[in-house]
Amino acid sequence: MLLLEGLGPQVAEASARLDEARSSLDQARKVHDDVVGGLRADLESRQAERQSMIEGIDPKLLAVYDKVRRRSPVGAAALDGDVCTACHMKLTTPEVTEVRAAQIGRCPSCDVILVPEA
């Protein structure tokens, strides 16, 4: 019994530290929830913006873009003369001719969708 009475101050200190930890955890959860809520709102806004931008784009081309974009930070780039603006590699004359004839092609080096500049 005497041993238990001697532990009173230690129990009180541990209880106070536990209360502080719980308070810190609650604050961290609130910050987390605020940040995640903001990110979700931003994502929803960007998804709606993307949806309005892709109207009228060929679904097959969009599927190719999405596939390329999952592998690369760039999904499509301009063909500037004979240079891919994504990887800055120079295409051969037959490759440039093929991209220009198709109006939309693929870079043989980085595989992004190439759109000839007008």
N, C-alpha and C positions, 0 to 999 in steps of 0.2 A: 504494500500500500504506500509506503514511504517512497518507493521508487516511482510510482505513478504520480505522486504529488510533485516530485522533482522534475517531471517531464512536462508539467503544465506550461511553463514559459516556452519550451521548444514547440509544443503543439500549437500554442497561440501564434508563434512566429511562422510556423509552417502553414497554418491556416491563412494568415495574412498574405504570405507569398502566393498561396494558391489563389486567393481572391484577386491579387494583382495580375497573376498569369491569366486568369479567366477574363479579366477586364481587357488585357492586351489582346487576347484572342478574339474577343467580341469586336474590338476596334479593327483588328486586321481583317476579320470577316466582312465588316461593313465596307472597308476600303476595297477589298476583293470584289464584293458584290457590285459596288459602284463602278469599278473598272470593267468588270465583265459585262455589266449592263450597257455601259457606253460602247464597248466593242461590239456587242450584239446589235445595238441600234445602228452603228456605223456599217456593219456587215449587211444588215437588211436594206439600208439605204443604197449601198453600192450594188447589191443584187438587183434592186428595182431599177437603178440607173442602167445597169448592164442589160437588163431585160428590154428596156426601151430602146437601147442602142442596137441590139441585135435583130430587131424586127426588120424583115426584108433580106436578111443574109441567108444564103443557101445553107440549109441544115447540114449538108455533107461537109461544106467548107468549115462551118462552125465546129463540127465534130473533129475535124483535122486540127483546127486551131486549139481546141481544148486538149487534145492529145499531145500536141507539141508543147503547149504551155505547162503541162504537168511535168515535163522533163527539163524545161528550160525557162529561164527568167523572161525570155522574149518569145512570143508566139508568132509574130509577124513583123516583117521589116520591109523597108523600101529597097528596091534595087536602084542604086544611084550610079547611073552609067553602067559599069560592069562590076560594081562592088556591092556586096551584101552589107547593108548598114548594121546588121546584127553582129556579125563576126569579122567584118572588114576584110573578108577574103575576096580576091578578084576572081570572077567567073570567066570561063573560056567563052569565046565567041559563040560556039554552038549552044552552050548553056544559056547565055544571055538571049539568044534567038528563041530558044525554047520557052523561056519565062515570058518574054514579050509576046510570043504567039499565043500562049495560054492565058495571058493577062494576069494570071496568078500562078506562080510555080513554087518550087522548093529549092532552098540553097543546098547544093551538094556537100557543102562543108559542115554547116551547123543544123541543117534540116528545117529551119524556120520557113514559114510561108513568105514568099517574096512577091512584092507588088511593085511592078515597074513604075517609076516616077513619070508623071505626065509631061 
